[in-house]
Amino acid sequence: MSRALKVLIADDSETDRIILRTIVQKEGHDVILAKNGKEAVSHFQQYKPDLILLDVLMPVMDGHEAARQIKRLLGDDLVPIIFLTSLQDADSLATCLEVGGDDFLSKPYNRVILKAKIMAFGRMRVMHEKLQAHNRQMLIEQQVAKTIFDNVAHSGCLTLDNIRFSLSPLSVFNGDTVLAERKPDGGIHLFLGDFTGHGLPAAIGAMPLAEIFYGMTAKGFSVDEVLREINSRLQSILPIGVFCCGCFVELNLFEKKARIWLGGLPDIVMYRSKTNEFETISSSNLPLGVLASHKFSPSIIELPMENGDELFVWSDGIIESRNEDDEMFGESRLHSLIRRATHQDSIFQDILTSVDEFVSEARVEDDLTLATVKMVDIEDIGLPDFESTRGSLIGPLDWDFDYSLRGQSLRNFNPLPLVLNMVTEVEGLRSQSGPLYTMMAELYSNALEHGVLGLDSKIKSTRNGFDIYYQQREKRLENLTDGFVRICIKHTPTETGGALVLQVQDSGQGFDYHHLMSKVAPIEGYSGRGIPLIRGICQEFYYNDLGNMVTAKLIWSHKG
């Protein structure tokens, strides 16, 4: 037997009210009576009925207006309204449905038909309640999943002062994602991705993407290496037709340059703070997850940046937003907005406000995402802090290894992430990964560039020196056939922590290091880095007699 319903009967005829009440009560349902539309609205608010039988023609307030008010009060809830009417013309019956009615019953009343309609709408209400319960449970599960997703996807450095972002999802999950993380050398990796589709199916792909992005960035991998790994993973797990358009930015805060990969997203903008001009950068790559690993070759753009210069990146949801006239916001409107900007810091909010005002009451059909990153000095945001998350594991304490690279390995392979990962298996050195990477990167670069390749660092001090230096570096690497760089590391435990000894040797002729060692602080010519910086990190630092092998010793202590 179906459960009893609470039925509100509104009719100005006492005879009809009695007839309807008798029929409804004989079917086992509870009855609430109202004499007019106004009373019906009042009783609806007071008694919360499951079903309403509503006469069309009543004094004070007719059935049409009562239905409109009740439907407004209902919101997303379902309380069926059956109109009671002696009207037979099509327009009158259609009006009953247009104002919020779900069905109508013609006078005189037929008990069999009325019983059937009450039973049918009772079943509909039960189904609606079940759907609402399932929907509530689904939302709870989605919120839990979103919390996990956010903890994975937004665990980096998006809160830095030089980064701004806005994610506007169509649903609980977002097909767009913004990731940011510090490199061990202090630089910044920023990624904006736009998966095909939106909501949960699109967001699922962001989980492995974020894991790879954060893990490899923190270990010192370059934008090229991170992209290759992300593309390989997405290409193997995403179904055909699903891929990730994206922009990957690697910001070098010391050399003041950006390395940018753009695949499938709209043109991005570099805003020059000194001249208030901007330049656009267009996509030259396919989205991630499209090409197989052996075919994927990221094309990277390098741009010099000065402090205050800012990169603006957006998903296609921004430029493809449409207003009520089905007109697209478009790139020209966006660029015009940036061109007219009177203050750089207002551009970010101006874009969001303009898109919102443009769309107005129209339905948004895609996720809207905007991100910016500004070039600053390392002192403005501080050094990265990679705290350990390994719990009670202490890792190896007493060990050493000897690692040599030659020829082809020197040309194509960056050993620093591998070496850093091995070193930071020592739990106490995890929080030292930033200084460790800086130290290893400087010593390895010096061994490769000055020792093996024979480059002169004085080139960097000339006009366009960095460009000339790295052009020569690439040319000599291409022609490299012999030579080696040897990395030896030994770690020994102490009562308070441990001691790490790093030796880097190269096949070069060495150099006169005595003048170099007399410099105790970073000065012009070292770009704020170099050997003087390393001497501030470690406790011991010295060269062999020839000058082609350097030893650095770092002593660490347990916290607390």
N, C-alpha and C positions, 0 to 999 in steps of 0.2 A: 504494500500500500504506500502511495506517495505521501510525503509529509504534508501537514496542514499549512495552508497559506493564509496570510493576513491580507484581506481584500478590502480596498476602499471603494465604496459605491457612492457616486455623486450624481444626484438627480433631483430636480425641483418637484417632481411628482411623487407624493407620498405613496400612492398606489404602486407605482413602478419600483420604488425603493423596497416596499414590502415584498413584492413578487421576487425581485432579484435577491433580497436577503434570504428568503425562504429557499430558493434554488441553491444558492451558494452554501448556506449552512448545512443543507441536506447532503452536500458532497464532503462535509467534514471540515470546512474552512471557517476561519474567524472573519467577522464582518465589522467594518467601520462605516458609518453613514454620514453623508454631507448633503446639505440642501442646495448649495450653489457652488460656483467655481472658487470664490474667495475662501469659503469654508473648506473646500477640498484641498487647497494649497496649505491652509493652516493645519488640517488633520494629517496631511502628508508629512509635514515637518515634525509634528508631535508623535505620530504613531509608526512612522517608517513602514508603510505597507509593502507587500511583495508584488501586488498587482492592483491596477486601478481600472474600474469601470466608470467611464466619464460621459455624462450626457453632453450633447453639443449645445443645445439651446437651454440656457439657465439665466435667471436674473442675477443682479449684482456683478457677476463675472461669468462670461460664457465659457464653454468647455475648451474652445480654441486658446484663449488667453491663459486659462488655468494650465493647460498642457505645456504651453511655452514656458511658464514660470517653473513648473515642476521639472521640466527637462534641464533648465538652467541650474536648478538646485542639485540635480542628480550628478552632473559632471560625467565621470566615466562609469558610474554605477548603472545597473540595469533594473528598472522597474517598468514592465510593460504597461502601456495604456491602451485599453480597448474602448473606442468611442461607441456610445449608444445613440442611435439616430434613426429618425423616421424618414430622413432625406434619402433619395434614391438616385439623383442625377450624378453623373460622373465627376463634375467639377467639385461638388460638395464633398463627395467621398475622398477625392484626391486631396482636398484642403485638409481633411482630418489627418492624413498621413504626413503632409508637408509641415504641419505645426508640431509634430512630435508623436503622433499616434502610431501604434504598431499594428493595429487591426481595427475593425469596426463590426458592430453587431446591430442588425436591423430590428426595429420594432414591428410587430409584437415579438417577444423573446421566445426562442425555441430552446427548451431545457437541454436537449441532446447536444445542440450546437454549442451552447454556452459552456456545458460541461467539458466538451472536447477542447474548446479554446483555452479554458482555464488549465486543463491538464497539459496542453501543448506548451503554453507559456510558463507553466510551472517547471516543466522539463528544461525549457530554455534558460530559466533563471538558475536552476541547479547547475547546468553546464557552464553558465557564465561565472558562477561562484567558483567552480572547479578551475576554470581558466585563470581567474584572478589569483587563486591560491598558487597555481603553477607559476604564474607570472611573477608573483611576489618571491617565490622560492628561487626562480631563475635570476631575478635581480639581486637577491642576496648572494647567490653563488657567483654572479658576475662581479659584484663589488669585492668579494673575497679574492677572486681571480685578478681583478684590476689592482688590488693592493699588492699582490705578489708581482704582477706585471710592472707596476710603478717602482717597486723596490729594486727590480732588476734593471729596468730601462732608464730610470732616473737616479741612479746611484752615484753619478759622477760629480762634475763641478759646474752644473748649470746655474748655481747660485753666485758665481763669480760676478764682480761688478762690471766687467767688460763684456758680459753675455746677457742678451735679452731674448726671450722667446715667448710665443703664444701658441697654444694648442686648442683648437675649437672643434671637438669631436661631434659627429652626428649622433653617436650613441655612447654607451658606457665606455667602450673601447674606441681607439683611434687608429685608423689605417696609416696615419702620419706618425712619425716619431722623431724626437730631437734628443741627441746624445752628446755629451761633452765630457772629456776627461783630460787630466794633466799627464804629460809625458814625464818620465823620470828626470829629463834635463830641464824641466820647467815649462816647456812648450805646451800647446793646447791642441787637442783633436776635437773637432766639432763635426757632427754628422746630422743632416736632415734627410729623412727618408720618407717616401710616399709609396706604400704598397698599393697594388691594384685593388679596387674595391674599398670598403670601409667596414668598421665594426670588428667583431671578434675574428672572422676569417682573415682579415687583413692584419690584425694585431698579432696573431699567432706567429707570423714570420719575424716579427720584431724581437722575439725572445732570444733565438739563437744569434741574431744579428748583434743584439746588445751584449750578450755574453762574450762574443768574439771581440767586439769593439773595445770593451772595458779591459778584458784580460790582456789583449795584445798591446794596447796603448800603454798600460801600466808597466809592461815589460820592456818598453822602448822600441817596439816595431814601428816602421815607417808607414805612411799612408798607403804606399804601394803594396806592402806586405799584408796590411790589415784588409785592404780591399780584395786581394786575391783569395784570402781565406774566407771572407764573407761571401764572395761570389760562388766559391766552390761549395760552401755549405748550403746556400739558398738554392743553387742549381740542382743539388741532389735531393732536397726535401720538398721544394715547392711544386705544386701541380702545374701542368702546362697551362700557360696563359696568365699565371700569377708571377709577378716580379716586383722589384723595388727600384723605382726611380730615386736618385739621391744626389746629394752634394756633400763631399768630404773635404774639410778644410784642415790643413796642418799649419799652425801658426808658430813661427820661430821668433820668440821674443828677444833673442840676442842678436840675430842677424837681420831682424826686421824684414821678414818676407813671409809670404803665404804660398803654400803649395795646395792647389785646388783641383779636385776631380769632380766633374759634373756629368752625370749620366741620366738623360731623360727628363730632367726638370726644366722649367722655364729659365730664361736668362737670369743670372744673378747680377747684383750691382755692387761695385766697389766705390764707396763715397770718399772722396779726398777732402779731408777736413780743412786743409790750408787754402785750397782754391774754391771750395764749395762746388766742385764739379764731380761728375760720376762717370764711370765707364762700365759697360756691360760685358759679361763673360758668358759665352754660349756653350751649350752642351756639345761635347765631341765624343761621347761614349754611349754605348748601349746601357740600359738599366742593369742592375745586379740580378743575377739569377737567370739570365738569358743564355749567355755563352758558356760552353763547357770550359773547364779549367785550362786546358791546353790552348784554347783560342782566346782566352781573356788576357788582354794586355792594356792596363789602364794608361790613359793619356793624361799626364799631369801638367797643369799650367802653373808657372812660378811668377809671382808678382811681388815687387818691392812694396813695402808699406812703411809709412811713418806713423809715429804715435798719434792717435786720434783718428786715423783712417779706419773705416768701418765697412764690413761686408754685410750685405743684406741678401738673405736667402728665403725663398718662399715656395710652398707647394702650388700645384696648378689650381687648387681650390680657390686661391686668391684671385688670380686673373680670370678664371672661368666662372666666377660668381655672376649670377644673372639677376636682373631686377624684374619687376612685375611685367614689363614690356618685352621680356625675354632678350634684353640687351646685355651683352657680356661686359664685365668691368674692363678687361683687356690690359695688355702691357703698356700701350701708349698712354692710357689714363694713369697707370701706376708710375711710369717714368715722368710724366708731366707733374704729378704730385711731388715727387722727389726733387725735381728741378725747381719748383716754386717754393720749396721749404725755406723758411727764414731762420730756422735753428736746427742744427743737426740732431740734437737730442729729442726733438719733437717728431721726427720722421716716423719712428716706429709706431707711436700711438696714432699719428695722422693716417697711416696706412690702414690700421685696424678700424678706426672710426669711419674713414671714407668708404671702406667695403661694407661696413654695417649699415651706414646710411644709404648706400647705393642699393643694397639688397632690400632693405626696409621690410615690407610684409611678405616678400616673395620667399618661397621655400628654398632653403640651402640644400644643395644636392651633393656636396662633397666636403671633406674635412678641410678646414682652413688653418694653415700653419705658417708662421713667420718666425725667423730667427736672425739675430745679428751678433757679430763678434767684432770687437774693436782692438786694434793694436795698442798695447801699453808696455811700459817697462816692467820687468820681472818684480821690481820692488813694489809696484802698485798692487799686485795680487799675491805676493809671497811665493815661497817655494812649495811644491806639492808635498803632501803628507800622506804616505801610504801605510796606514796602520794595519797590523796583522789581524787576520780573521780566522786563524787556524786553530784556535782554542788552545788545548794543552800540549799539542805536538811541539817538540823542541827541535826536531830536525838534526842533521849531522853536525858534529862539533869538531872532530879531529880528522882532517882530510886534506888532500892536495890533488891538483891535476895539472897536466901539461897539454896545451892545445896549440897546434900550429896550422896556419893557413898559407897556401901557396897558389901561384898562378891563377887558374880559373876561379878558385874560391875567393881570392882577393878581389877579382873583377866583379863577381856576381853575388857574393854572400855577405850579409851583415851579422857578425858573430855576437854582437853586444846583447841582444835579447836572450840568447841562449846562455851566455855566460852569467848575465844578471840573474836569470831564473835559477841557475845552479847555486849562486852565491846566496841568494835570499831564501834558500831552503833552510838556512840558519835562522831560527826564529828571531833572534835578537837583531839581525841585520835587515829584517823586513822593513822597518821604519826608516832605515838608512838607504833605501833603494835610490832615492833622488841623488844624494851626494855620491853614492857608489857609481851610478850610471854616468854622472858628470865626470867623475875621475877616470873611469874606464874609457868613456868616449873620447876624452881629450888625449889620453895616452895612446889609444889605438889609432886615432886620426893622425896624430903626430908621427907615429911609426909608419903608417901607410903612406901618408902624403909627403912627409919630409924625408923619411928614411928610404922607403922602397921606391917612391915615384920621384923623389928629388925636387919637390916643389919648394919655392922660396916664399915664406909668409909675408915678405915685404911687398909682394904684389898687391895684397889686400889694402894697403895704405894709399894706393893710387886711386884716381878717379875711375869709377866702375871696376874697382879692384876685385870685388867679390865675384862679379860675373866673369872676369878674365881668369881669375884663379880657378873657378870651378869648371870652366871650359877646358883649361889645360889639364885639370884633374881627370875629367872624363876621357879626354884624348889619350892621355898616358895609360889610363886603366885599360882602354881598348887594346892597346899595343903591348900590354904587360904579358910576359911569357915566363919569367922566373922571379926569384925573390921570395921572401917569407916574412910573416909576422908571427911571433911565438908569444903565447900568453900563459904564464905560470901563476897559479894561485895556491896559497897554503893558508889554512885556517887552524888555529890551535885554541883550545878553551883556556880561560884564566879563572881565577877565583871570583872575579866580579863580572865576567862576560867572555870576551874573546879577542883575539888578534888576527887580523887578515892582512896577509902580505901579497901584494900584486906585483908581478914582474912582466914587463912588456919589452920584447927584444925584436929588432928588425934586421934585415939583411943589408941595410945601408952602410955607408962609410962612417957614420957617426958625425959629430960636430963638436965645436968648442962650447961646452955647456957652462963654463965658469962664469962668464958674464951674465948668462941667463939666470943662474942661481943666486946672483947678487940682488936680484929684484925681489922684493918681499911683498909687494902688493900689486894688484892689477893696475896697469897703466895703459896709455894710448899705444896701440899696436897689438893689444891682446883682446880688444873688443869686450872688455869686462870679463874675460874668461882666461883660458890658457893656464900655463904652469903656475903662475902666482896664485890663482884660484885653488888649484889642486893642493898647493902647499898649505892653504888654510883649512883644507878638509882633513888631511891625514897628519899623523904625528911624526912620521919619518918619510924623507923623500931624497933620493940620490941617484946619480948616474954611474955607470961603470967608466973605466978610464977612456974607452973609445968614444963613448957618448951614444952608443946604439942600443943600450939596454938601461931601462929605468926601473927603480924599485920604489914602491909606495907602501907604507904600513899604516893601517887604520886600526885603532884600539877602541872597542866599544864596551859599554857597561849595561847591566840589566837596569831597567827603569825601576824607580822606587827603591 
